[in-house]
């Protein structure tokens, strides 16, 4: 599915293609601080293409991952591997975030006890997630 997204102020616009992974929710402490809540994202593989001159910034929060944001308005845009693969774009960047079914919750053991998402989906702990991504970074 071809997607068009943007940040809050519209300075960072991009196109992407939804990969087979669908949507997910991340409960890790970094995502919660970065977004002010749960990071809800859609897997876009390596397809994200920003418009020329988009004022995007990058924060490398681990040895393998980085967070891309708009330097103008501060919007959280996507998490990706530092080599640009495994791009997970915030569903809030798209006009209709409800189009993405949430199929997985990451860092479920880091989720605060004061909220829960409705419905059933796959759930992974911090150790399970880090084993996958740390292995990809090597």
mmCIF file of the C-alpha atoms, coordinates in Angstrom:
data_MODEL
# 
_entry.id   MODEL 
# 
loop_
_atom_site.group_PDB 
_atom_site.id 
_atom_site.type_symbol 
_atom_site.label_atom_id 
_atom_site.label_alt_id 
_atom_site.label_comp_id 
_atom_site.label_asym_id 
_atom_site.label_entity_id 
_atom_site.label_seq_id 
_atom_site.pdbx_PDB_ins_code 
_atom_site.Cartn_x 
_atom_site.Cartn_y 
_atom_site.Cartn_z 
_atom_site.occupancy 
_atom_site.B_iso_or_equiv 
_atom_site.pdbx_formal_charge 
_atom_site.auth_seq_id 
_atom_site.auth_comp_id 
_atom_site.auth_asym_id 
_atom_site.auth_atom_id 
_atom_site.pdbx_PDB_model_num 
ATOM 1   C CA . UNK A 1 1   ? 0.000  0.000   0.000  1.00 0.00 ? 1   UNK A CA 1 
ATOM 2   C CA . UNK A 1 2   ? 1.410  3.405   -1.012 1.00 0.00 ? 2   UNK A CA 1 
ATOM 3   C CA . UNK A 1 3   ? 1.397  5.937   1.830  1.00 0.00 ? 3   UNK A CA 1 
ATOM 4   C CA . UNK A 1 4   ? 1.968  9.679   2.129  1.00 0.00 ? 4   UNK A CA 1 
ATOM 5   C CA . UNK A 1 5   ? 2.763  11.175  5.511  1.00 0.00 ? 5   UNK A CA 1 
ATOM 6   C CA . UNK A 1 6   ? 3.982  14.289  7.263  1.00 0.00 ? 6   UNK A CA 1 
ATOM 7   C CA . UNK A 1 7   ? 4.933  15.843  10.554 1.00 0.00 ? 7   UNK A CA 1 
ATOM 8   C CA . UNK A 1 8   ? 2.701  18.251  12.501 1.00 0.00 ? 8   UNK A CA 1 
ATOM 9   C CA . UNK A 1 9   ? 3.927  21.415  10.730 1.00 0.00 ? 9   UNK A CA 1 
ATOM 10  C CA . UNK A 1 10  ? 4.175  19.823  7.268  1.00 0.00 ? 10  UNK A CA 1 
ATOM 11  C CA . UNK A 1 11  ? 7.893  20.585  6.815  1.00 0.00 ? 11  UNK A CA 1 
ATOM 12  C CA . UNK A 1 12  ? 8.771  16.869  6.703  1.00 0.00 ? 12  UNK A CA 1 
ATOM 13  C CA . UNK A 1 13  ? 6.727  15.059  4.086  1.00 0.00 ? 13  UNK A CA 1 
ATOM 14  C CA . UNK A 1 14  ? 7.449  11.571  2.857  1.00 0.00 ? 14  UNK A CA 1 
ATOM 15  C CA . UNK A 1 15  ? 6.204  8.570   0.949  1.00 0.00 ? 15  UNK A CA 1 
ATOM 16  C CA . UNK A 1 16  ? 6.409  4.963   2.073  1.00 0.00 ? 16  UNK A CA 1 
ATOM 17  C CA . UNK A 1 17  ? 5.106  1.495   1.343  1.00 0.00 ? 17  UNK A CA 1 
ATOM 18  C CA . UNK A 1 18  ? 3.565  -0.654  4.037  1.00 0.00 ? 18  UNK A CA 1 
ATOM 19  C CA . UNK A 1 19  ? 5.618  -3.816  4.478  1.00 0.00 ? 19  UNK A CA 1 
ATOM 20  C CA . UNK A 1 20  ? 4.114  -7.141  5.455  1.00 0.00 ? 20  UNK A CA 1 
ATOM 21  C CA . UNK A 1 21  ? 4.659  -6.596  9.170  1.00 0.00 ? 21  UNK A CA 1 
ATOM 22  C CA . UNK A 1 22  ? 1.646  -4.329  9.746  1.00 0.00 ? 22  UNK A CA 1 
ATOM 23  C CA . UNK A 1 23  ? 1.310  -2.118  12.804 1.00 0.00 ? 23  UNK A CA 1 
ATOM 24  C CA . UNK A 1 24  ? 2.701  -2.407  16.282 1.00 0.00 ? 24  UNK A CA 1 
ATOM 25  C CA . UNK A 1 25  ? 2.952  -0.744  19.668 1.00 0.00 ? 25  UNK A CA 1 
ATOM 26  C CA . UNK A 1 26  ? 6.186  -0.166  21.578 1.00 0.00 ? 26  UNK A CA 1 
ATOM 27  C CA . UNK A 1 27  ? 6.150  0.287   25.346 1.00 0.00 ? 27  UNK A CA 1 
ATOM 28  C CA . UNK A 1 28  ? 9.903  0.809   25.903 1.00 0.00 ? 28  UNK A CA 1 
ATOM 29  C CA . UNK A 1 29  ? 10.937 3.735   28.061 1.00 0.00 ? 29  UNK A CA 1 
ATOM 30  C CA . UNK A 1 30  ? 12.679 5.552   25.196 1.00 0.00 ? 30  UNK A CA 1 
ATOM 31  C CA . UNK A 1 31  ? 9.618  5.381   22.915 1.00 0.00 ? 31  UNK A CA 1 
ATOM 32  C CA . UNK A 1 32  ? 7.325  6.552   25.716 1.00 0.00 ? 32  UNK A CA 1 
ATOM 33  C CA . UNK A 1 33  ? 9.563  9.563   26.452 1.00 0.00 ? 33  UNK A CA 1 
ATOM 34  C CA . UNK A 1 34  ? 10.106 10.298  22.732 1.00 0.00 ? 34  UNK A CA 1 
ATOM 35  C CA . UNK A 1 35  ? 6.410  10.326  21.848 1.00 0.00 ? 35  UNK A CA 1 
ATOM 36  C CA . UNK A 1 36  ? 4.780  11.217  25.134 1.00 0.00 ? 36  UNK A CA 1 
ATOM 37  C CA . UNK A 1 37  ? 2.972  7.856   25.131 1.00 0.00 ? 37  UNK A CA 1 
ATOM 38  C CA . UNK A 1 38  ? 2.931  4.545   23.321 1.00 0.00 ? 38  UNK A CA 1 
ATOM 39  C CA . UNK A 1 39  ? 4.766  4.553   19.977 1.00 0.00 ? 39  UNK A CA 1 
ATOM 40  C CA . UNK A 1 40  ? 2.250  3.179   17.478 1.00 0.00 ? 40  UNK A CA 1 
ATOM 41  C CA . UNK A 1 41  ? 3.918  2.441   14.177 1.00 0.00 ? 41  UNK A CA 1 
ATOM 42  C CA . UNK A 1 42  ? 3.618  0.674   10.847 1.00 0.00 ? 42  UNK A CA 1 
ATOM 43  C CA . UNK A 1 43  ? 6.394  -1.413  9.341  1.00 0.00 ? 43  UNK A CA 1 
ATOM 44  C CA . UNK A 1 44  ? 7.597  0.259   6.110  1.00 0.00 ? 44  UNK A CA 1 
ATOM 45  C CA . UNK A 1 45  ? 10.687 -1.876  5.501  1.00 0.00 ? 45  UNK A CA 1 
ATOM 46  C CA . UNK A 1 46  ? 13.209 0.373   3.700  1.00 0.00 ? 46  UNK A CA 1 
ATOM 47  C CA . UNK A 1 47  ? 10.703 2.375   1.650  1.00 0.00 ? 47  UNK A CA 1 
ATOM 48  C CA . UNK A 1 48  ? 10.555 5.771   3.407  1.00 0.00 ? 48  UNK A CA 1 
ATOM 49  C CA . UNK A 1 49  ? 11.571 8.616   1.076  1.00 0.00 ? 49  UNK A CA 1 
ATOM 50  C CA . UNK A 1 50  ? 11.587 12.160  2.454  1.00 0.00 ? 50  UNK A CA 1 
ATOM 51  C CA . UNK A 1 51  ? 10.982 15.188  0.240  1.00 0.00 ? 51  UNK A CA 1 
ATOM 52  C CA . UNK A 1 52  ? 14.143 17.118  -0.687 1.00 0.00 ? 52  UNK A CA 1 
ATOM 53  C CA . UNK A 1 53  ? 15.112 19.567  2.033  1.00 0.00 ? 53  UNK A CA 1 
ATOM 54  C CA . UNK A 1 54  ? 12.941 17.981  4.748  1.00 0.00 ? 54  UNK A CA 1 
ATOM 55  C CA . UNK A 1 55  ? 14.377 19.249  8.069  1.00 0.00 ? 55  UNK A CA 1 
ATOM 56  C CA . UNK A 1 56  ? 14.713 15.860  9.702  1.00 0.00 ? 56  UNK A CA 1 
ATOM 57  C CA . UNK A 1 57  ? 16.927 15.117  12.650 1.00 0.00 ? 57  UNK A CA 1 
ATOM 58  C CA . UNK A 1 58  ? 18.237 11.874  14.060 1.00 0.00 ? 58  UNK A CA 1 
ATOM 59  C CA . UNK A 1 59  ? 18.808 10.600  17.587 1.00 0.00 ? 59  UNK A CA 1 
ATOM 60  C CA . UNK A 1 60  ? 20.812 7.407   18.050 1.00 0.00 ? 60  UNK A CA 1 
ATOM 61  C CA . UNK A 1 61  ? 19.306 5.916   21.194 1.00 0.00 ? 61  UNK A CA 1 
ATOM 62  C CA . UNK A 1 62  ? 21.134 2.578   21.076 1.00 0.00 ? 62  UNK A CA 1 
ATOM 63  C CA . UNK A 1 63  ? 24.000 0.828   19.325 1.00 0.00 ? 63  UNK A CA 1 
ATOM 64  C CA . UNK A 1 64  ? 21.656 -0.222  16.505 1.00 0.00 ? 64  UNK A CA 1 
ATOM 65  C CA . UNK A 1 65  ? 18.587 2.052   16.390 1.00 0.00 ? 65  UNK A CA 1 
ATOM 66  C CA . UNK A 1 66  ? 17.842 5.674   15.661 1.00 0.00 ? 66  UNK A CA 1 
ATOM 67  C CA . UNK A 1 67  ? 14.798 7.902   15.914 1.00 0.00 ? 67  UNK A CA 1 
ATOM 68  C CA . UNK A 1 68  ? 13.967 10.355  13.142 1.00 0.00 ? 68  UNK A CA 1 
ATOM 69  C CA . UNK A 1 69  ? 12.093 13.567  13.994 1.00 0.00 ? 69  UNK A CA 1 
ATOM 70  C CA . UNK A 1 70  ? 11.197 16.934  12.449 1.00 0.00 ? 70  UNK A CA 1 
ATOM 71  C CA . UNK A 1 71  ? 13.673 19.663  13.413 1.00 0.00 ? 71  UNK A CA 1 
ATOM 72  C CA . UNK A 1 72  ? 10.955 22.318  12.975 1.00 0.00 ? 72  UNK A CA 1 
ATOM 73  C CA . UNK A 1 73  ? 8.031  21.028  15.065 1.00 0.00 ? 73  UNK A CA 1 
ATOM 74  C CA . UNK A 1 74  ? 9.658  18.104  16.892 1.00 0.00 ? 74  UNK A CA 1 
ATOM 75  C CA . UNK A 1 75  ? 7.224  15.456  15.625 1.00 0.00 ? 75  UNK A CA 1 
ATOM 76  C CA . UNK A 1 76  ? 8.298  11.844  16.160 1.00 0.00 ? 76  UNK A CA 1 
ATOM 77  C CA . UNK A 1 77  ? 8.421  10.368  12.654 1.00 0.00 ? 77  UNK A CA 1 
ATOM 78  C CA . UNK A 1 78  ? 10.053 6.940   12.629 1.00 0.00 ? 78  UNK A CA 1 
ATOM 79  C CA . UNK A 1 79  ? 12.327 4.452   14.308 1.00 0.00 ? 79  UNK A CA 1 
ATOM 80  C CA . UNK A 1 80  ? 14.832 2.581   12.153 1.00 0.00 ? 80  UNK A CA 1 
ATOM 81  C CA . UNK A 1 81  ? 18.062 0.637   12.255 1.00 0.00 ? 81  UNK A CA 1 
ATOM 82  C CA . UNK A 1 82  ? 21.060 2.954   11.873 1.00 0.00 ? 82  UNK A CA 1 
ATOM 83  C CA . UNK A 1 83  ? 21.667 1.560   8.389  1.00 0.00 ? 83  UNK A CA 1 
ATOM 84  C CA . UNK A 1 84  ? 18.203 2.780   7.283  1.00 0.00 ? 84  UNK A CA 1 
ATOM 85  C CA . UNK A 1 85  ? 16.512 -0.615  7.339  1.00 0.00 ? 85  UNK A CA 1 
ATOM 86  C CA . UNK A 1 86  ? 13.587 -1.827  9.439  1.00 0.00 ? 86  UNK A CA 1 
ATOM 87  C CA . UNK A 1 87  ? 11.742 1.501   9.258  1.00 0.00 ? 87  UNK A CA 1 
ATOM 88  C CA . UNK A 1 88  ? 8.759  1.799   11.579 1.00 0.00 ? 88  UNK A CA 1 
ATOM 89  C CA . UNK A 1 89  ? 6.786  4.989   10.890 1.00 0.00 ? 89  UNK A CA 1 
ATOM 90  C CA . UNK A 1 90  ? 4.453  6.590   13.437 1.00 0.00 ? 90  UNK A CA 1 
ATOM 91  C CA . UNK A 1 91  ? 0.887  5.853   12.363 1.00 0.00 ? 91  UNK A CA 1 
ATOM 92  C CA . UNK A 1 92  ? 0.051  9.372   13.549 1.00 0.00 ? 92  UNK A CA 1 
ATOM 93  C CA . UNK A 1 93  ? 1.909  10.784  10.501 1.00 0.00 ? 93  UNK A CA 1 
ATOM 94  C CA . UNK A 1 94  ? -0.849 9.500   8.226  1.00 0.00 ? 94  UNK A CA 1 
ATOM 95  C CA . UNK A 1 95  ? -4.293 10.998  7.606  1.00 0.00 ? 95  UNK A CA 1 
ATOM 96  C CA . UNK A 1 96  ? -6.068 7.828   8.785  1.00 0.00 ? 96  UNK A CA 1 
ATOM 97  C CA . UNK A 1 97  ? -4.106 6.048   11.531 1.00 0.00 ? 97  UNK A CA 1 
ATOM 98  C CA . UNK A 1 98  ? -6.983 3.590   12.023 1.00 0.00 ? 98  UNK A CA 1 
ATOM 99  C CA . UNK A 1 99  ? -6.077 1.861   8.739  1.00 0.00 ? 99  UNK A CA 1 
ATOM 100 C CA . UNK A 1 100 ? -3.249 -0.020  10.445 1.00 0.00 ? 100 UNK A CA 1 
ATOM 101 C CA . UNK A 1 101 ? -4.131 -3.140  12.423 1.00 0.00 ? 101 UNK A CA 1 
ATOM 102 C CA . UNK A 1 102 ? -1.910 -3.523  15.491 1.00 0.00 ? 102 UNK A CA 1 
ATOM 103 C CA . UNK A 1 103 ? -0.498 -7.036  15.381 1.00 0.00 ? 103 UNK A CA 1 
ATOM 104 C CA . UNK A 1 104 ? 2.277  -6.846  17.982 1.00 0.00 ? 104 UNK A CA 1 
ATOM 105 C CA . UNK A 1 105 ? 3.264  -5.172  21.245 1.00 0.00 ? 105 UNK A CA 1 
ATOM 106 C CA . UNK A 1 106 ? 6.976  -4.767  21.962 1.00 0.00 ? 106 UNK A CA 1 
ATOM 107 C CA . UNK A 1 107 ? 8.651  -4.417  25.362 1.00 0.00 ? 107 UNK A CA 1 
ATOM 108 C CA . UNK A 1 108 ? 5.468  -5.719  26.996 1.00 0.00 ? 108 UNK A CA 1 
ATOM 109 C CA . UNK A 1 109 ? 7.376  -6.203  30.251 1.00 0.00 ? 109 UNK A CA 1 
ATOM 110 C CA . UNK A 1 110 ? 8.210  -2.459  30.268 1.00 0.00 ? 110 UNK A CA 1 
ATOM 111 C CA . UNK A 1 111 ? 4.562  -1.347  29.850 1.00 0.00 ? 111 UNK A CA 1 
ATOM 112 C CA . UNK A 1 112 ? 3.328  0.710   32.811 1.00 0.00 ? 112 UNK A CA 1 
ATOM 113 C CA . UNK A 1 113 ? 0.450  -0.896  34.687 1.00 0.00 ? 113 UNK A CA 1 
ATOM 114 C CA . UNK A 1 114 ? -1.890 2.103   34.291 1.00 0.00 ? 114 UNK A CA 1 
ATOM 115 C CA . UNK A 1 115 ? -3.007 1.277   30.726 1.00 0.00 ? 115 UNK A CA 1 
ATOM 116 C CA . UNK A 1 116 ? -3.700 -1.681  28.441 1.00 0.00 ? 116 UNK A CA 1 
ATOM 117 C CA . UNK A 1 117 ? -4.579 -1.994  24.759 1.00 0.00 ? 117 UNK A CA 1 
ATOM 118 C CA . UNK A 1 118 ? -7.795 -3.792  23.866 1.00 0.00 ? 118 UNK A CA 1 
ATOM 119 C CA . UNK A 1 119 ? -7.666 -6.950  21.786 1.00 0.00 ? 119 UNK A CA 1 
ATOM 120 C CA . UNK A 1 120 ? -5.268 -9.834  21.431 1.00 0.00 ? 120 UNK A CA 1 
ATOM 121 C CA . UNK A 1 121 ? -1.944 -9.666  19.563 1.00 0.00 ? 121 UNK A CA 1 
ATOM 122 C CA . UNK A 1 122 ? 1.576  -11.077 19.699 1.00 0.00 ? 122 UNK A CA 1 
ATOM 123 C CA . UNK A 1 123 ? 3.625  -9.730  22.603 1.00 0.00 ? 123 UNK A CA 1 
ATOM 124 C CA . UNK A 1 124 ? 7.405  -9.619  23.000 1.00 0.00 ? 124 UNK A CA 1 
ATOM 125 C CA . UNK A 1 125 ? 9.530  -8.821  26.052 1.00 0.00 ? 125 UNK A CA 1 
ATOM 126 C CA . UNK A 1 126 ? 12.545 -6.506  26.132 1.00 0.00 ? 126 UNK A CA 1 
ATOM 127 C CA . UNK A 1 127 ? 14.940 -9.470  26.008 1.00 0.00 ? 127 UNK A CA 1 
ATOM 128 C CA . UNK A 1 128 ? 13.170 -10.949 22.967 1.00 0.00 ? 128 UNK A CA 1 
ATOM 129 C CA . UNK A 1 129 ? 13.195 -7.642  21.069 1.00 0.00 ? 129 UNK A CA 1 
ATOM 130 C CA . UNK A 1 130 ? 16.809 -6.834  21.888 1.00 0.00 ? 130 UNK A CA 1 
ATOM 131 C CA . UNK A 1 131 ? 17.920 -10.311 20.797 1.00 0.00 ? 131 UNK A CA 1 
ATOM 132 C CA . UNK A 1 132 ? 16.433 -9.674  17.360 1.00 0.00 ? 132 UNK A CA 1 
ATOM 133 C CA . UNK A 1 133 ? 17.714 -6.133  16.844 1.00 0.00 ? 133 UNK A CA 1 
ATOM 134 C CA . UNK A 1 134 ? 21.124 -6.595  18.458 1.00 0.00 ? 134 UNK A CA 1 
ATOM 135 C CA . UNK A 1 135 ? 21.604 -9.620  16.204 1.00 0.00 ? 135 UNK A CA 1 
ATOM 136 C CA . UNK A 1 136 ? 20.634 -7.563  13.108 1.00 0.00 ? 136 UNK A CA 1 
ATOM 137 C CA . UNK A 1 137 ? 23.178 -4.882  14.045 1.00 0.00 ? 137 UNK A CA 1 
ATOM 138 C CA . UNK A 1 138 ? 26.105 -7.322  14.090 1.00 0.00 ? 138 UNK A CA 1 
# 
